[in-house]
Amino acid sequence: MSKTTIKKLQRLESMVEAEAKGGVWYVNPKKHPHPTLPDQAYLEGEYLAVIEKSCPSKLERVRELVALAGKEGRG
């Protein structure tokens, strides 16, 4: 689940950046306008703890992505 969630968080970041530049982001094949993410509480708690243990070198980047999801109200 970690890889999939990271990819979804990265996709969300790309979408937010495109929207900020006035771009239009295409709807994904499942017709969700934005990636479906776990609850923000899970992302900020248990998920970050798993990343910290399994891949500490990516922790800071994933923490940024989780914060963006919270800011956008998507997590």
C-alpha positions as CSV (number, residue, x, y, z in Angstrom):
1,M,0.0,0.0,0.0
2,S,2.9,2.4,0.6
3,K,4.0,2.6,-3.0
4,T,0.4,3.0,-4.2
5,T,-0.3,5.7,-1.7
6,I,2.9,7.6,-2.5
7,K,2.0,7.5,-6.2
8,K,-1.5,8.8,-5.4
9,L,0.0,11.6,-3.3
10,Q,2.4,12.5,-6.1
11,R,-0.5,12.5,-8.6
12,L,-2.4,14.9,-6.3
13,E,0.6,17.2,-6.1
14,S,0.9,17.2,-10.0
15,M,-2.8,18.0,-10.2
16,V,-2.6,20.8,-7.7
17,E,0.4,22.3,-9.5
18,A,-1.4,22.1,-12.9
19,E,-4.5,23.8,-11.5
20,A,-2.4,26.5,-9.9
21,K,-0.9,27.3,-13.3
22,G,-4.4,27.5,-14.8
23,G,-4.1,24.1,-16.4
24,V,-6.8,21.4,-16.6
25,W,-6.1,18.0,-15.3
26,Y,-7.8,15.0,-16.9
27,V,-10.0,12.8,-14.9
28,N,-8.5,9.4,-14.2
29,P,-10.0,6.2,-15.8
30,K,-12.1,5.4,-12.8
31,K,-13.8,8.8,-13.1
32,H,-12.4,10.1,-9.8
33,P,-11.4,13.8,-10.3
34,H,-8.7,13.3,-7.7
35,P,-6.9,10.3,-6.3
36,T,-8.7,8.4,-3.5
37,L,-6.6,8.6,-0.4
38,P,-6.9,7.2,3.1
39,D,-8.1,9.5,5.9
40,Q,-5.7,12.3,6.8
41,A,-5.4,11.0,10.4
42,Y,-4.1,7.7,9.1
43,L,-1.7,9.4,6.6
44,E,-0.2,11.6,9.4
45,G,0.0,8.8,11.9
46,E,0.3,5.2,11.1
47,Y,1.3,5.7,7.4
48,L,4.2,8.1,8.2
49,A,5.3,5.7,10.9
50,V,5.5,2.8,8.4
51,I,7.4,5.0,5.9
52,E,9.8,6.0,8.7
53,K,10.6,2.4,9.5
54,S,10.6,1.0,6.0
55,C,12.2,3.8,4.0
56,P,13.5,6.7,6.2
57,S,15.2,8.3,3.2
58,K,11.8,9.1,1.8
59,L,10.2,10.3,5.0
60,E,10.6,14.0,4.5
61,R,9.3,13.9,0.9
62,V,6.3,11.8,1.9
63,R,5.6,14.1,4.9
64,E,5.4,17.1,2.4
65,L,3.0,15.2,0.2
66,V,0.8,14.2,3.2
67,A,0.8,17.9,4.3
68,L,-0.3,18.9,0.9
69,A,-3.2,16.4,0.9
70,G,-4.3,17.8,4.3
71,K,-4.1,21.4,3.0
72,E,-6.1,20.5,0.0
73,G,-8.6,18.6,2.1
74,R,-8.1,15.5,0.0
75,G,-6.8,13.1,2.6
